[in-house]
Amino acid sequence: MVTGNTAGLKTRQLRALERLGQKRVDPDEIIGRDLARSVAALSTELNRQIGLLIHRSGQVESVIVGDYDRIVIPVLSHVRTAGGRLRGLRLVHTSFGSGLIDEDIMDMACLRLDLVSVLTMEDGLPEFLHTAHLAPVPVAGRDWILLDSVHPARQTLSCRDLIEALEDEFVRVRPVREVDQGQDRAILVSVTTGSRAGADDSMAELRELARAAGVVVLDQVIQRRRKIHPRFILGRGKLMEIMLLSLRLGANLLIFDQELSPSQIRSVTDHTDLRVIDRTQLILDIFASRARSREGKLQIEMAQLKYMLPRLSTRDDALSRLTGGIGARGPGETRLEIDRRRINDRIARLARELKKVGQERFHRRSRRRKRDVPVISLVGYTNAGKSTLLNTLTRSDIQAEDMLFATLDPTSRRLRFPQDMEVIITDTVGFIRNLPAELLKAFESTLEELFEANLLVHVIDVANPAWREQAEVVEQLLRRLDLDRIPLLRVYNKMDLLDPQTRAQVERMEGVAISALDRSTLREFFVQAQAMLQRELGG
């Protein structure tokens, strides 16, 4: 396969390039003497660099035509690879300069190439092979090793033995971890222009989100920058460092704490062979795996499609199943256009179904209003203890775990106050900082339940060191949703986990201090909630 800058080439020259792709190399050699001579002669004739991606078996997988001073490796998704930690491909390319440059090292690290070798030339003939490979452990402060330059006809080092020894060493130095088969292994990445403390707090939350998604976190990287890189979000040097880290740890996924633009995702994935997702996609994936009700599933699917639509590119095949068996392709219509059109059709269909479900929910609320039953809605940061409180108040067994977004679908139960008042108490989805806009919009019909509430109960996890920031996130979202007009009772949960001095400070604040696990601590909650409801209802 011939790719790259083939513009202006003659038919004869194109055929010569195709013949290079049909060659085989002795697996013990980086490149054979005859093949090196052919590549050097053709490169000199074209006045362009020529690169060969060579499989470990010795088969030339791809021929790349560059410019005079650089060569660009294409997307490698179509190229077969060998199993193992390294990619199973090596790059050999000609150069009119003096050998390896930083770009070569970057490509080798980011694409996990077995090695990269530059063939310098003199008068159209091969001169020297300048070769480097990645180092399982840093050597003299560098993450790669530069081999002695050698003429292609005088290679003595076995390329195959070298690569096998490298892979064995990468495995040997990797930390031993218990990871289930098929479980994702991630490195968390945060790029911030703010304070280190804020980045640490956000990264801790991202780690919990990853745990909720069933992802094993191998390491985390935080980079502070004066401004975000518009293309890669982080510096190229840091990207190479992360790729080397992923190679040593055996990671297969990068999770960014910031929301990435479609172009940033493409730029990062074009320079790596790892899967890349951001915080928003991680939250959407968690919601997709946890939604149980029909409405919840519809809302999540719509949010995912709206999020992915602008991120579709010719590389993305995640939604190609939507095109399966649905009519014929129109004249001149590309797969990308089909994906976009059918995703838009699916979004429109989901919107109609959600509207219908919303109408059904409205009728249920109307019947509730006719019976004049007051409504209390629990709100709060995710994992603050809302479901646990609902279970204790109503003696229910709703799923409640020490995990972010353990419950998503709204749940309503009847509750009788000690002073002979009956109410409906509703548990809603938890909030989180930087809540994806797509998700907030998708859950509009669910959040409409909050507008019907006579009282909002804000459950706050005071055992979390960042509880003040979390409480502010929730109340900002309530203001954004125009829900600050509804009376709000702050409930400080998990008091049993506080030391006596902190507990005394919290008890002096406006609100109610409780432990959702202990019903005996809820007496003051009943008193204040009933008094606020009676004032709201004019009773």
Buried (B, 14 or more C-beta within 10 A) or exposed (E): BBBBBBEEBEEEBEEBBEEBBEBEBBBBBBBBBEBBBBBBBBBBEBEBBBBBBBBBEBBBBBBBBBEEEBBBBBEBEEBEBBEBBBBBBBBBBBBEBEBBBEBBBBBBBBBBBBBBBBBBBEEEEBBBBBBBBBBBEEEEEEBBBBBEBBEBEEBEEBBBEBBBEBBEBBEEEBEEEEEEEEEBBBBBBBBBEEEEEEBBBBBBBBBBBBEBBEBBBBBBBBBEEEEBBEBBBBEBEBBBBBBBBBBBBBBBBBBBBBBBBBEBBBBBBBBBBBEBBBBBBBBBBBBBEBBEBEBBBBBBBBBBBBBBBEBBBEEBEEBEEBBEEEEEEEEEEEBEEBBBBBBEEBBEEBEEBBEEBBEEBEEEBEEBEEEEBBBBBBBBBBBBBBBBBBBBBBEBEBBBEEBBBBBBBBBBBEBEBEEEBEBBBBBBBBBBBBBBEBBBEBBEBBBBBBEBBBBBBBBBBBBBEBBEEBBEBBBEBBEEBEBEEBBBBBBBBBBEEBEEEEBEEBBEEEBBBBBBBEEEBBEBBBBBBBEBBEEBEEE
